[in-house]
């Protein structure tokens, strides 16, 4: 079953772009889909993730932030 992951981002964030590219390289191998959510203009998300973006999450659990942690991603997908 394909795992649904959420990538919290800010528009124009180069770290966010870098993490998304790294995730795209792993997407078919680890069988997950990414939902991109911009936190800009959302006070609740900015409070939760503002200083951490990009943040990769599965449900309510954070997998990693700033840079892709491939080991954590593998664990989250298994």
PQR file with spaces between the fields and no chain letter, atoms N, CA, C, O and H, PARSE charges and radii, in Angstrom:
ATOM       1  N    UNK     1       0.839   -1.185    0.000 -0.4000 1.5000
ATOM       2  CA   UNK     1       0.000    0.000    0.000 -0.0000 2.0000
ATOM       3  C    UNK     1       0.882    1.245    0.000  0.5500 1.7000
ATOM       4  O    UNK     1       1.836    1.335    0.773 -0.5500 1.4000
ATOM       5  N    UNK     2       0.570    2.183   -0.848 -0.4000 1.5000
ATOM       6  CA   UNK     2       1.358    3.408   -0.983 -0.0000 2.0000
ATOM       7  C    UNK     2       1.201    4.281    0.252  0.5500 1.7000
ATOM       8  O    UNK     2       0.086    4.589    0.672 -0.5500 1.4000
ATOM       9  H    UNK     2      -0.204    2.111   -1.476  0.4000 1.0000
ATOM      10  N    UNK     3       2.323    4.672    0.824 -0.4000 1.5000
ATOM      11  CA   UNK     3       2.345    5.529    2.016 -0.0000 2.0000
ATOM      12  C    UNK     3       2.143    6.982    1.597  0.5500 1.7000
ATOM      13  O    UNK     3       2.730    7.433    0.614 -0.5500 1.4000
ATOM      14  H    UNK     3       3.229    4.422    0.483  0.4000 1.0000
ATOM      15  N    UNK     4       1.319    7.709    2.336 -0.4000 1.5000
ATOM      16  CA   UNK     4       1.088    9.128    2.083 -0.0000 2.0000
ATOM      17  C    UNK     4       1.952    9.951    3.031  0.5500 1.7000
ATOM      18  O    UNK     4       1.832    9.819    4.249 -0.5500 1.4000
ATOM      19  H    UNK     4       0.843    7.342    3.135  0.4000 1.0000
ATOM      20  N    UNK     5       2.810   10.787    2.493 -0.4000 1.5000
ATOM      21  CA   UNK     5       3.676   11.648    3.282 -0.0000 2.0000
ATOM      22  C    UNK     5       3.345   13.108    2.990  0.5500 1.7000
ATOM      23  O    UNK     5       2.889   13.447    1.898 -0.5500 1.4000
ATOM      24  H    UNK     5       2.907   10.893    1.503  0.4000 1.0000
ATOM      25  N    UNK     6       3.579   13.961    3.974 -0.4000 1.5000
ATOM      26  CA   UNK     6       3.327   15.392    3.810 -0.0000 2.0000
ATOM      27  C    UNK     6       4.645   16.135    3.909  0.5500 1.7000
ATOM      28  O    UNK     6       5.426   15.915    4.834 -0.5500 1.4000
ATOM      29  H    UNK     6       3.950   13.685    4.861  0.4000 1.0000
ATOM      30  N    UNK     7       4.887   17.013    2.950 -0.4000 1.5000
ATOM      31  CA   UNK     7       6.073   17.856    2.955 -0.0000 2.0000
ATOM      32  C    UNK     7       5.627   19.294    3.176  0.5500 1.7000
ATOM      33  O    UNK     7       5.038   19.917    2.293 -0.5500 1.4000
ATOM      34  H    UNK     7       4.252   17.192    2.198  0.4000 1.0000
ATOM      35  N    UNK     8       5.917   19.816    4.374 -0.4000 1.5000
ATOM      36  CA   UNK     8       5.579   21.199    4.703 -0.0000 2.0000
ATOM      37  C    UNK     8       6.702   22.096    4.193  0.5500 1.7000
ATOM      38  O    UNK     8       7.875   21.884    4.499 -0.5500 1.4000
ATOM      39  H    UNK     8       6.396   19.310    5.091  0.4000 1.0000
ATOM      40  N    UNK     9       6.320   23.102    3.409 -0.4000 1.5000
ATOM      41  CA   UNK     9       7.302   23.943    2.721 -0.0000 2.0000
ATOM      42  C    UNK     9       6.939   25.416    2.835  0.5500 1.7000
ATOM      43  O    UNK     9       5.842   25.772    3.264 -0.5500 1.4000
ATOM      44  H    UNK     9       5.367   23.274    3.160  0.4000 1.0000
ATOM      45  N    UNK    10       7.875   26.255    2.446 -0.4000 1.5000
ATOM      46  CA   UNK    10       7.626   27.673    2.170 -0.0000 2.0000
ATOM      47  C    UNK    10       7.938   27.876    0.697  0.5500 1.7000
ATOM      48  O    UNK    10       8.897   27.308    0.175 -0.5500 1.4000
ATOM      49  H    UNK    10       8.767   25.965    2.098  0.4000 1.0000
ATOM      50  N    UNK    11       7.136   28.677    0.035 -0.4000 1.5000
ATOM      51  CA   UNK    11       7.393   28.977   -1.370 -0.0000 2.0000
ATOM      52  C    UNK    11       8.723   29.734   -1.479  0.5500 1.7000
ATOM      53  O    UNK    11       9.004   30.630   -0.684 -0.5500 1.4000
ATOM      54  H    UNK    11       6.356   29.138    0.459  0.4000 1.0000
ATOM      55  N    UNK    12       9.525   29.366   -2.465 -0.4000 1.5000
ATOM      56  CA   UNK    12      10.805   30.028   -2.684 -0.0000 2.0000
ATOM      57  C    UNK    12      11.915   29.565   -1.759  0.5500 1.7000
ATOM      58  O    UNK    12      12.969   30.198   -1.705 -0.5500 1.4000
ATOM      59  H    UNK    12       9.297   28.638   -3.111  0.4000 1.0000
ATOM      60  N    UNK    13      11.706   28.484   -1.034 -0.4000 1.5000
ATOM      61  CA   UNK    13      12.698   27.955   -0.081 -0.0000 2.0000
ATOM      62  C    UNK    13      13.587   26.940   -0.805  0.5500 1.7000
ATOM      63  O    UNK    13      13.102   25.908   -1.267 -0.5500 1.4000
ATOM      64  H    UNK    13      10.849   27.970   -1.078  0.4000 1.0000
ATOM      65  N    UNK    14      14.889   27.234   -0.903 -0.4000 1.5000
ATOM      66  CA   UNK    14      15.773   26.314   -1.632 -0.0000 2.0000
ATOM      67  C    UNK    14      15.950   24.986   -0.902  0.5500 1.7000
ATOM      68  O    UNK    14      16.107   23.954   -1.555 -0.5500 1.4000
ATOM      69  H    UNK    14      15.283   28.073   -0.527  0.4000 1.0000
ATOM      70  N    UNK    15      15.931   24.980    0.436 -0.4000 1.5000
ATOM      71  CA   UNK    15      16.015   23.713    1.168 -0.0000 2.0000
ATOM      72  C    UNK    15      14.779   22.854    0.887  0.5500 1.7000
ATOM      73  O    UNK    15      14.872   21.632    0.777 -0.5500 1.4000
ATOM      74  H    UNK    15      15.804   25.819    0.966  0.4000 1.0000
ATOM      75  N    UNK    16      13.627   23.508    0.774 -0.4000 1.5000
ATOM      76  CA   UNK    16      12.390   22.791    0.459 -0.0000 2.0000
ATOM      77  C    UNK    16      12.487   22.148   -0.920  0.5500 1.7000
ATOM      78  O    UNK    16      12.118   20.988   -1.102 -0.5500 1.4000
ATOM      79  H    UNK    16      13.551   24.501    0.864  0.4000 1.0000
ATOM      80  N    UNK    17      12.983   22.905   -1.881 -0.4000 1.5000
ATOM      81  CA   UNK    17      13.161   22.372   -3.235 -0.0000 2.0000
ATOM      82  C    UNK    17      14.133   21.201   -3.233  0.5500 1.7000
ATOM      83  O    UNK    17      13.900   20.190   -3.895 -0.5500 1.4000
ATOM      84  H    UNK    17      13.283   23.848   -1.734  0.4000 1.0000
ATOM      85  N    UNK    18      15.231   21.341   -2.481 -0.4000 1.5000
ATOM      86  CA   UNK    18      16.236   20.272   -2.411 -0.0000 2.0000
ATOM      87  C    UNK    18      15.647   19.000   -1.812  0.5500 1.7000
ATOM      88  O    UNK    18      15.893   17.905   -2.317 -0.5500 1.4000
ATOM      89  H    UNK    18      15.420   22.162   -1.943  0.4000 1.0000
ATOM      90  N    UNK    19      14.857   19.141   -0.720 -0.4000 1.5000
ATOM      91  CA   UNK    19      14.277   17.947   -0.107 -0.0000 2.0000
ATOM      92  C    UNK    19      13.267   17.301   -1.046  0.5500 1.7000
ATOM      93  O    UNK    19      13.206   16.075   -1.138 -0.5500 1.4000
ATOM      94  H    UNK    19      14.658   20.031   -0.310  0.4000 1.0000
ATOM      95  N    UNK    20      12.484   18.103   -1.735 -0.4000 1.5000
ATOM      96  CA   UNK    20      11.509   17.527   -2.661 -0.0000 2.0000
ATOM      97  C    UNK    20      12.202   16.750   -3.779  0.5500 1.7000
ATOM      98  O    UNK    20      11.751   15.666   -4.149 -0.5500 1.4000
ATOM      99  H    UNK    20      12.535   19.099   -1.660  0.4000 1.0000
ATOM     100  N    UNK    21      13.277   17.283   -4.310 -0.4000 1.5000
ATOM     101  CA   UNK    21      14.036   16.558   -5.343 -0.0000 2.0000
ATOM     102  C    UNK    21      14.596   15.247   -4.805  0.5500 1.7000
ATOM     103  O    UNK    21      14.532   14.220   -5.480 -0.5500 1.4000
ATOM     104  H    UNK    21      13.644   18.164   -4.010  0.4000 1.0000
ATOM     105  N    UNK    22      15.142   15.277   -3.598 -0.4000 1.5000
ATOM     106  CA   UNK    22      15.680   14.059   -2.986 -0.0000 2.0000
ATOM     107  C    UNK    22      14.573   13.037   -2.767  0.5500 1.7000
ATOM     108  O    UNK    22      14.791   11.840   -2.956 -0.5500 1.4000
ATOM     109  H    UNK    22      15.194   16.112   -3.050  0.4000 1.0000
ATOM     110  N    UNK    23      13.391   13.495   -2.373 -0.4000 1.5000
ATOM     111  CA   UNK    23      12.255   12.589   -2.181 -0.0000 2.0000
ATOM     112  C    UNK    23      11.803   11.984   -3.490  0.5500 1.7000
ATOM     113  O    UNK    23      11.469   10.800   -3.544 -0.5500 1.4000
ATOM     114  H    UNK    23      13.214   14.468   -2.220  0.4000 1.0000
ATOM     115  N    UNK    24      11.787   12.780   -4.547 -0.4000 1.5000
ATOM     116  CA   UNK    24      11.362   12.271   -5.863 -0.0000 2.0000
ATOM     117  C    UNK    24      12.262   11.122   -6.315  0.5500 1.7000
ATOM     118  O    UNK    24      11.803   10.195   -6.982 -0.5500 1.4000
ATOM     119  H    UNK    24      12.059   13.742   -4.503  0.4000 1.0000
ATOM     120  N    UNK    25      13.553   11.185   -5.947 -0.4000 1.5000
ATOM     121  CA   UNK    25      14.490   10.119   -6.314 -0.0000 2.0000
ATOM     122  C    UNK    25      14.166    8.810   -5.594  0.5500 1.7000
ATOM     123  O    UNK    25      14.504    7.735   -6.090 -0.5500 1.4000
ATOM     124  H    UNK    25      13.926   11.938   -5.405  0.4000 1.0000
ATOM     125  N    UNK    26      13.514    8.887   -4.425 -0.4000 1.5000
ATOM     126  CA   UNK    26      13.220    7.700   -3.609 -0.0000 2.0000
ATOM     127  C    UNK    26      11.780    7.223   -3.747  0.5500 1.7000
ATOM     128  O    UNK    26      11.436    6.146   -3.260 -0.5500 1.4000
ATOM     129  H    UNK    26      13.240    9.759   -4.021  0.4000 1.0000
ATOM     130  N    UNK    27      10.937    8.010   -4.404 -0.4000 1.5000
ATOM     131  CA   UNK    27       9.489    7.797   -4.386 -0.0000 2.0000
ATOM     132  C    UNK    27       9.059    6.410   -4.874  0.5500 1.7000
ATOM     133  O    UNK    27       8.297    5.730   -4.187 -0.5500 1.4000
ATOM     134  H    UNK    27      11.216    8.885   -4.800  0.4000 1.0000
ATOM     135  N    UNK    28       9.524    5.988   -6.025 -0.4000 1.5000
ATOM     136  CA   UNK    28       9.073    4.694   -6.548 -0.0000 2.0000
ATOM     137  C    UNK    28       9.722    3.525   -5.806  0.5500 1.7000
ATOM     138  O    UNK    28       9.094    2.483   -5.616 -0.5500 1.4000
ATOM     139  H    UNK    28      10.143    6.540   -6.583  0.4000 1.0000
ATOM     140  N    UNK    29      10.962    3.695   -5.393 -0.4000 1.5000
ATOM     141  CA   UNK    29      11.682    2.640   -4.671 -0.0000 2.0000
ATOM     142  C    UNK    29      11.004    2.323   -3.335  0.5500 1.7000
ATOM     143  O    UNK    29      10.903    1.158   -2.950 -0.5500 1.4000
ATOM     144  H    UNK    29      11.473    4.541   -5.548  0.4000 1.0000
ATOM     145  N    UNK    30      10.541    3.353   -2.633 -0.4000 1.5000
ATOM     146  CA   UNK    30       9.964    3.160   -1.301 -0.0000 2.0000
ATOM     147  C    UNK    30       8.444    3.211   -1.282  0.5500 1.7000
ATOM     148  O    UNK    30       7.842    3.066   -0.219 -0.5500 1.4000
ATOM     149  H    UNK    30      10.623    4.300   -2.945  0.4000 1.0000
ATOM     150  N    UNK    31       7.812    3.411   -2.427 -0.4000 1.5000
ATOM     151  CA   UNK    31       6.362    3.380   -2.580 -0.0000 2.0000
ATOM     152  C    UNK    31       5.647    4.357   -1.644  0.5500 1.7000
ATOM     153  O    UNK    31       4.918    3.954   -0.737 -0.5500 1.4000
ATOM     154  H    UNK    31       8.301    3.528   -3.291  0.4000 1.0000
ATOM     155  N    UNK    32       5.873    5.647   -1.887 -0.4000 1.5000
ATOM     156  CA   UNK    32       5.158    6.682   -1.155 -0.0000 2.0000
ATOM     157  C    UNK    32       4.757    7.794   -2.108  0.5500 1.7000
ATOM     158  O    UNK    32       5.308    7.924   -3.201 -0.5500 1.4000
ATOM     159  H    UNK    32       6.465    5.974   -2.623  0.4000 1.0000
ATOM     160  N    UNK    33       3.796    8.585   -1.682 -0.4000 1.5000
ATOM     161  CA   UNK    33       3.373    9.771   -2.414 -0.0000 2.0000
ATOM     162  C    UNK    33       3.543   10.969   -1.507  0.5500 1.7000
ATOM     163  O    UNK    33       3.375   10.871   -0.292 -0.5500 1.4000
ATOM     164  H    UNK    33       3.348    8.479   -0.794  0.4000 1.0000
ATOM     165  N    UNK    34       3.878   12.102   -2.104 -0.4000 1.5000
ATOM     166  CA   UNK    34       4.123   13.332   -1.342 -0.0000 2.0000
ATOM     167  C    UNK    34       2.996   14.319   -1.587  0.5500 1.7000
ATOM     168  O    UNK    34       2.611   14.582   -2.726 -0.5500 1.4000
ATOM     169  H    UNK    34       4.015   12.182   -3.092  0.4000 1.0000
ATOM     170  N    UNK    35       2.482   14.852   -0.507 -0.4000 1.5000
ATOM     171  CA   UNK    35       1.559   15.975   -0.596 -0.0000 2.0000
ATOM     172  C    UNK    35       2.323   17.197   -0.110  0.5500 1.7000
ATOM     173  O    UNK    35       2.769   17.238    1.036 -0.5500 1.4000
ATOM     174  H    UNK    35       2.795   14.638    0.419  0.4000 1.0000
ATOM     175  N    UNK    36       2.475   18.190   -0.976 -0.4000 1.5000
ATOM     176  CA   UNK    36       3.161   19.434   -0.614 -0.0000 2.0000
ATOM     177  C    UNK    36       2.162   20.374    0.036  0.5500 1.7000
ATOM     178  O    UNK    36       1.076   20.599   -0.497 -0.5500 1.4000
ATOM     179  H    UNK    36       2.113   18.157   -1.907  0.4000 1.0000
ATOM     180  N    UNK    37       2.531   20.928    1.198 -0.4000 1.5000
ATOM     181  CA   UNK    37       1.670   21.880    1.896 -0.0000 2.0000
ATOM     182  C    UNK    37       2.503   23.117    2.213  0.5500 1.7000
ATOM     183  O    UNK    37       3.453   23.055    2.993 -0.5500 1.4000
ATOM     184  H    UNK    37       3.413   20.745    1.631  0.4000 1.0000
ATOM     185  N    UNK    38       2.137   24.239    1.598 -0.4000 1.5000
ATOM     186  CA   UNK    38       2.817   25.505    1.881 -0.0000 2.0000
ATOM     187  C    UNK    38       2.293   26.047    3.207  0.5500 1.7000
ATOM     188  O    UNK    38       1.083   26.135    3.416 -0.5500 1.4000
ATOM     189  H    UNK    38       1.365   24.289    0.964  0.4000 1.0000
ATOM     190  N    UNK    39       3.216   26.409    4.105 -0.4000 1.5000
ATOM     191  CA   UNK    39       2.794   26.907    5.416 -0.0000 2.0000
ATOM     192  C    UNK    39       2.581   28.411    5.419  0.5500 1.7000
ATOM     193  O    UNK    39       2.035   28.962    6.375 -0.5500 1.4000
ATOM     194  H    UNK    39       4.199   26.337    3.935  0.4000 1.0000
ATOM     195  N    UNK    40       3.009   29.079    4.354 -0.4000 1.5000
ATOM     196  CA   UNK    40       2.835   30.525    4.261 -0.0000 2.0000
ATOM     197  C    UNK    40       1.351   30.867    4.379  0.5500 1.7000
ATOM     198  O    UNK    40       0.506   30.180    3.806 -0.5500 1.4000
ATOM     199  H    UNK    40       3.453   28.632    3.578  0.4000 1.0000
ATOM     200  N    UNK    41       1.040   31.916    5.114 -0.4000 1.5000
ATOM     201  CA   UNK    41      -0.336   32.404    5.280 -0.0000 2.0000
ATOM     202  C    UNK    41      -1.235   31.441    6.052  0.5500 1.7000
ATOM     203  O    UNK    41      -2.459   31.533    5.956 -0.5500 1.4000
ATOM     204  H    UNK    41       1.727   32.474    5.580  0.4000 1.0000
ATOM     205  N    UNK    42      -0.646   30.515    6.819 -0.4000 1.5000
ATOM     206  CA   UNK    42      -1.421   29.636    7.693 -0.0000 2.0000
ATOM     207  C    UNK    42      -0.787   29.725    9.081  0.5500 1.7000
ATOM     208  O    UNK    42       0.244   29.105    9.343 -0.5500 1.4000
ATOM     209  H    UNK    42       0.348   30.440    6.897  0.4000 1.0000
ATOM     210  N    UNK    43      -1.408   30.496    9.959 -0.4000 1.5000
ATOM     211  CA   UNK    43      -0.812   30.795   11.267 -0.0000 2.0000
ATOM     212  C    UNK    43      -0.507   29.541   12.071  0.5500 1.7000
ATOM     213  O    UNK    43       0.534   29.462   12.724 -0.5500 1.4000
ATOM     214  H    UNK    43      -2.246   30.999    9.746  0.4000 1.0000
ATOM     215  N    UNK    44      -1.396   28.565   12.031 -0.4000 1.5000
ATOM     216  CA   UNK    44      -1.191   27.332   12.794 -0.0000 2.0000
ATOM     217  C    UNK    44       0.026   26.561   12.292  0.5500 1.7000
ATOM     218  O    UNK    44       0.850   26.108   13.086 -0.5500 1.4000
ATOM     219  H    UNK    44      -2.242   28.629   11.500  0.4000 1.0000
ATOM     220  N    UNK    45       0.137   26.412   10.962 -0.4000 1.5000
ATOM     221  CA   UNK    45       1.272   25.691   10.390 -0.0000 2.0000
ATOM     222  C    UNK    45       2.570   26.474   10.555  0.5500 1.7000
ATOM     223  O    UNK    45       3.622   25.881   10.796 -0.5500 1.4000
ATOM     224  H    UNK    45      -0.532   26.780   10.317  0.4000 1.0000
ATOM     225  N    UNK    46       2.509   27.803   10.428 -0.4000 1.5000
ATOM     226  CA   UNK    46       3.714   28.619   10.627 -0.0000 2.0000
ATOM     227  C    UNK    46       4.221   28.486   12.061  0.5500 1.7000
ATOM     228  O    UNK    46       5.429   28.418   12.288 -0.5500 1.4000
ATOM     229  H    UNK    46       1.654   28.285   10.233  0.4000 1.0000
ATOM     230  N    UNK    47       3.307   28.447   13.023 -0.4000 1.5000
ATOM     231  CA   UNK    47       3.709   28.284   14.423 -0.0000 2.0000
ATOM     232  C    UNK    47       4.359   26.914   14.646  0.5500 1.7000
ATOM     233  O    UNK    47       5.361   26.805   15.353 -0.5500 1.4000
ATOM     234  H    UNK    47       2.326   28.502   12.838  0.4000 1.0000
ATOM     235  N    UNK    48       3.790   25.884   14.046 -0.4000 1.5000
ATOM     236  CA   UNK    48       4.291   24.527   14.230 -0.0000 2.0000
ATOM     237  C    UNK    48       5.597   24.269   13.479  0.5500 1.7000
ATOM     238  O    UNK    48       6.487   23.605   14.011 -0.5500 1.4000
ATOM     239  H    UNK    48       2.976   25.972   13.472  0.4000 1.0000
ATOM     240  N    UNK    49       5.726   24.780   12.256 -0.4000 1.5000
ATOM     241  CA   UNK    49       6.837   24.392   11.389 -0.0000 2.0000
ATOM     242  C    UNK    49       7.689   25.546   10.887  0.5500 1.7000
ATOM     243  O    UNK    49       8.652   25.318   10.155 -0.5500 1.4000
ATOM     244  H    UNK    49       5.002   25.318   11.824  0.4000 1.0000
ATOM     245  N    UNK    50       7.365   26.772   11.257 -0.4000 1.5000
ATOM     246  CA   UNK    50       8.005   27.951   10.679 -0.0000 2.0000
ATOM     247  C    UNK    50       9.513   27.946   10.671  0.5500 1.7000
ATOM     248  O    UNK    50      10.120   28.327    9.670 -0.5500 1.4000
ATOM     249  H    UNK    50       6.582   26.958   11.851  0.4000 1.0000
ATOM     250  N    UNK    51      10.142   27.525   11.759 -0.4000 1.5000
ATOM     251  CA   UNK    51      11.604   27.548   11.825 -0.0000 2.0000
ATOM     252  C    UNK    51      12.229   26.224   11.399  0.5500 1.7000
ATOM     253  O    UNK    51      13.452   26.089   11.418 -0.5500 1.4000
ATOM     254  H    UNK    51       9.649   27.216   12.572  0.4000 1.0000
ATOM     255  N    UNK    52      11.413   25.250   11.017 -0.4000 1.5000
ATOM     256  CA   UNK    52      11.926   23.914   10.702 -0.0000 2.0000
ATOM     257  C    UNK    52      11.849   23.531    9.228  0.5500 1.7000
ATOM     258  O    UNK    52      12.442   22.529    8.827 -0.5500 1.4000
ATOM     259  H    UNK    52      10.419   25.360   11.001  0.4000 1.0000
ATOM     260  N    UNK    53      11.129   24.309    8.408 -0.4000 1.5000
ATOM     261  CA   UNK    53      10.889   23.879    7.024 -0.0000 2.0000
ATOM     262  C    UNK    53      12.186   23.668    6.256  0.5500 1.7000
ATOM     263  O    UNK    53      13.167   24.382    6.462 -0.5500 1.4000
ATOM     264  H    UNK    53      10.647   25.122    8.734  0.4000 1.0000
ATOM     265  N    UNK    54      12.179   22.690    5.379 -0.4000 1.5000
ATOM     266  CA   UNK    54      11.089   21.778    5.091 -0.0000 2.0000
ATOM     267  C    UNK    54      10.943   20.711    6.175  0.5500 1.7000
ATOM     268  O    UNK    54      11.919   20.297    6.801 -0.5500 1.4000
ATOM     269  H    UNK    54      11.382   22.110    5.212  0.4000 1.0000
ATOM     270  N    UNK    55       9.712   20.282    6.376 -0.4000 1.5000
ATOM     271  CA   UNK    55       9.415   19.224    7.333 -0.0000 2.0000
ATOM     272  C    UNK    55       8.696   18.115    6.588  0.5500 1.7000
ATOM     273  O    UNK    55       7.691   18.351    5.918 -0.5500 1.4000
ATOM     274  H    UNK    55       8.919   20.617    5.868  0.4000 1.0000
ATOM     275  N    UNK    56       9.221   16.900    6.710 -0.4000 1.5000
ATOM     276  CA   UNK    56       8.582   15.726    6.129 -0.0000 2.0000
ATOM     277  C    UNK    56       7.873   14.988    7.250  0.5500 1.7000
ATOM     278  O    UNK    56       8.475   14.674    8.277 -0.5500 1.4000
ATOM     279  H    UNK    56      10.038   16.708    7.254  0.4000 1.0000
ATOM     280  N    UNK    57       6.591   14.712    7.048 -0.4000 1.5000
ATOM     281  CA   UNK    57       5.793   14.083    8.093 -0.0000 2.0000
ATOM     282  C    UNK    57       4.979   12.927    7.531  0.5500 1.7000
ATOM     283  O    UNK    57       4.658   12.867    6.344 -0.5500 1.4000
ATOM     284  H    UNK    57       6.102   14.967    6.213  0.4000 1.0000
ATOM     285  N    UNK    58       4.662   12.017    8.436 -0.4000 1.5000
ATOM     286  CA   UNK    58       3.755   10.910    8.149 -0.0000 2.0000
ATOM     287  C    UNK    58       2.686   10.957    9.221  0.5500 1.7000
ATOM     288  O    UNK    58       2.956   10.673   10.388 -0.5500 1.4000
ATOM     289  H    UNK    58       4.923   12.065    9.400  0.4000 1.0000
ATOM     290  N    UNK    59       1.470   11.317    8.829 -0.4000 1.5000
ATOM     291  CA   UNK    59       0.421   11.521    9.825 -0.0000 2.0000
ATOM     292  C    UNK    59       0.820   12.672   10.733  0.5500 1.7000
ATOM     293  O    UNK    59       1.159   13.756   10.258 -0.5500 1.4000
ATOM     294  H    UNK    59       1.250   11.548    7.881  0.4000 1.0000
ATOM     295  N    UNK    60       0.779   12.439   12.032 -0.4000 1.5000
ATOM     296  CA   UNK    60       1.163   13.470   12.999 -0.0000 2.0000
ATOM     297  C    UNK    60       2.638   13.399   13.376  0.5500 1.7000
ATOM     298  O    UNK    60       3.118   14.233   14.144 -0.5500 1.4000
ATOM     299  H    UNK    60       0.503   11.558   12.418  0.4000 1.0000
ATOM     300  N    UNK    61       3.358   12.420   12.849 -0.4000 1.5000
ATOM     301  CA   UNK    61       4.753   12.230   13.221 -0.0000 2.0000
ATOM     302  C    UNK    61       5.725   12.840   12.226  0.5500 1.7000
ATOM     303  O    UNK    61       5.580   12.671   11.015 -0.5500 1.4000
ATOM     304  H    UNK    61       2.967   11.742   12.225  0.4000 1.0000
ATOM     305  N    UNK    62       6.716   13.550   12.749 -0.4000 1.5000
ATOM     306  CA   UNK    62       7.758   14.134   11.907 -0.0000 2.0000
ATOM     307  C    UNK    62       8.795   13.075   11.566  0.5500 1.7000
ATOM     308  O    UNK    62       9.274   12.356   12.443 -0.5500 1.4000
ATOM     309  H    UNK    62       6.833   13.687   13.733  0.4000 1.0000
ATOM     310  N    UNK    63       9.136   12.985   10.290 -0.4000 1.5000
ATOM     311  CA   UNK    63      10.185   12.062    9.844 -0.0000 2.0000
ATOM     312  C    UNK    63      11.534   12.773    9.897  0.5500 1.7000
ATOM     313  O    UNK    63      12.500   12.236   10.441 -0.5500 1.4000
ATOM     314  H    UNK    63       8.747   13.569    9.577  0.4000 1.0000
ATOM     315  N    UNK    64      11.603   13.974    9.337 -0.4000 1.5000
ATOM     316  CA   UNK    64      12.836   14.752    9.359 -0.0000 2.0000
ATOM     317  C    UNK    64      12.524   16.195    8.974  0.5500 1.7000
ATOM     318  O    UNK    64      11.435   16.502    8.487 -0.5500 1.4000
ATOM     319  H    UNK    64      10.818   14.410    8.896  0.4000 1.0000
ATOM     320  N    UNK    65      13.492   17.069    9.200 -0.4000 1.5000
ATOM     321  CA   UNK    65      13.350   18.453    8.765 -0.0000 2.0000
ATOM     322  C    UNK    65      14.710   18.975    8.305  0.5500 1.7000
ATOM     323  O    UNK    65      15.748   18.383    8.600 -0.5500 1.4000
ATOM     324  H    UNK    65      14.376   16.820    9.596  0.4000 1.0000
ATOM     325  N    UNK    66      14.689   20.082    7.585 -0.4000 1.5000
ATOM     326  CA   UNK    66      15.841   20.718    6.939 -0.0000 2.0000
ATOM     327  C    UNK    66      16.388   19.893    5.775  0.5500 1.7000
ATOM     328  O    UNK    66      16.407   20.366    4.638 -0.5500 1.4000
ATOM     329  H    UNK    66      13.846   20.564    7.345  0.4000 1.0000
ATOM     330  N    UNK    67      16.833   18.668    6.046 -0.4000 1.5000
ATOM     331  CA   UNK    67      17.432   17.807    5.026 -0.0000 2.0000
ATOM     332  C    UNK    67      16.813   16.421    5.110  0.5500 1.7000
ATOM     333  O    UNK    67      16.379   15.998    6.181 -0.5500 1.4000
ATOM     334  H    UNK    67      16.818   18.284    6.970  0.4000 1.0000
ATOM     335  N    UNK    68      16.770   15.714    3.989 -0.4000 1.5000
ATOM     336  CA   UNK    68      16.197   14.373    3.974 -0.0000 2.0000
ATOM     337  C    UNK    68      17.082   13.413    4.764  0.5500 1.7000
ATOM     338  O    UNK    68      18.282   13.307    4.513 -0.5500 1.4000
ATOM     339  H    UNK    68      17.122   16.058    3.119  0.4000 1.0000
ATOM     340  N    UNK    69      16.483   12.729    5.707 -0.4000 1.5000
ATOM     341  CA   UNK    69      17.131   11.646    6.454 -0.0000 2.0000
ATOM     342  C    UNK    69      16.606   10.357    5.835  0.5500 1.7000
ATOM     343  O    UNK    69      15.511    9.900    6.164 -0.5500 1.4000
ATOM     344  H    UNK    69      15.507   12.815    5.911  0.4000 1.0000
ATOM     345  N    UNK    70      17.394    9.774    4.937 -0.4000 1.5000
ATOM     346  CA   UNK    70      16.916    8.627    4.181 -0.0000 2.0000
ATOM     347  C    UNK    70      16.632    7.439    5.088  0.5500 1.7000
ATOM     348  O    UNK    70      15.677    6.703    4.838 -0.5500 1.4000
ATOM     349  H    UNK    70      18.284   10.145    4.670  0.4000 1.0000
ATOM     350  N    UNK    71      17.421    7.228    6.124 -0.4000 1.5000
ATOM     351  CA   UNK    71      17.164    6.114    7.052 -0.0000 2.0000
ATOM     352  C    UNK    71      15.816    6.286    7.748  0.5500 1.7000
ATOM     353  O    UNK    71      15.058    5.327    7.889 -0.5500 1.4000
ATOM     354  H    UNK    71      18.197    7.825    6.327  0.4000 1.0000
ATOM     355  N    UNK    72      15.521    7.510    8.182 -0.4000 1.5000
ATOM     356  CA   UNK    72      14.232    7.774    8.832 -0.0000 2.0000
ATOM     357  C    UNK    72      13.096    7.586    7.832  0.5500 1.7000
ATOM     358  O    UNK    72      12.031    7.088    8.197 -0.5500 1.4000
ATOM     359  H    UNK    72      16.137    8.289    8.068  0.4000 1.0000
ATOM     360  N    UNK    73      13.307    7.974    6.579 -0.4000 1.5000
ATOM     361  CA   UNK    73      12.306    7.798    5.542 -0.0000 2.0000
ATOM     362  C    UNK    73      12.044    6.310    5.308  0.5500 1.7000
ATOM     363  O    UNK    73      10.889    5.895    5.212 -0.5500 1.4000
ATOM     364  H    UNK    73      14.173    8.378    6.283  0.4000 1.0000
ATOM     365  N    UNK    74      13.092    5.515    5.217 -0.4000 1.5000
ATOM     366  CA   UNK    74      12.951    4.066    5.022 -0.0000 2.0000
ATOM     367  C    UNK    74      12.162    3.454    6.170  0.5500 1.7000
ATOM     368  O    UNK    74      11.272    2.635    5.938 -0.5500 1.4000
ATOM     369  H    UNK    74      14.030    5.852    5.295  0.4000 1.0000
ATOM     370  N    UNK    75      12.473    3.835    7.399 -0.4000 1.5000
ATOM     371  CA   UNK    75      11.748    3.318    8.560 -0.0000 2.0000
ATOM     372  C    UNK    75      10.281    3.720    8.503  0.5500 1.7000
ATOM     373  O    UNK    75       9.409    2.910    8.816 -0.5500 1.4000
ATOM     374  H    UNK    75      13.196    4.500    7.588  0.4000 1.0000
ATOM     375  N    UNK    76       9.999    4.937    8.117 -0.4000 1.5000
ATOM     376  CA   UNK    76       8.613    5.422    8.048 -0.0000 2.0000
ATOM     377  C    UNK    76       7.810    4.707    6.974  0.5500 1.7000
ATOM     378  O    UNK    76       6.596    4.553    7.105 -0.5500 1.4000
ATOM     379  H    UNK    76      10.707    5.596    7.863  0.4000 1.0000
ATOM     380  N    UNK    77       8.476    4.271    5.919 -0.4000 1.5000
ATOM     381  CA   UNK    77       7.785    3.614    4.805 -0.0000 2.0000
ATOM     382  C    UNK    77       7.622    2.129    5.009  0.5500 1.7000
ATOM     383  O    UNK    77       6.875    1.495    4.265 -0.5500 1.4000
ATOM     384  H    UNK    77       9.462    4.396    5.813  0.4000 1.0000
ATOM     385  N    UNK    78       8.289    1.551    5.982 -0.4000 1.5000
ATOM     386  CA   UNK    78       8.188    0.101    6.226 -0.0000 2.0000
ATOM     387  C    UNK    78       7.198   -0.219    7.310  0.5500 1.7000
ATOM     388  O    UNK    78       6.996   -1.388    7.636 -0.5500 1.4000
ATOM     389  H    UNK    78       8.896    2.067    6.586  0.4000 1.0000
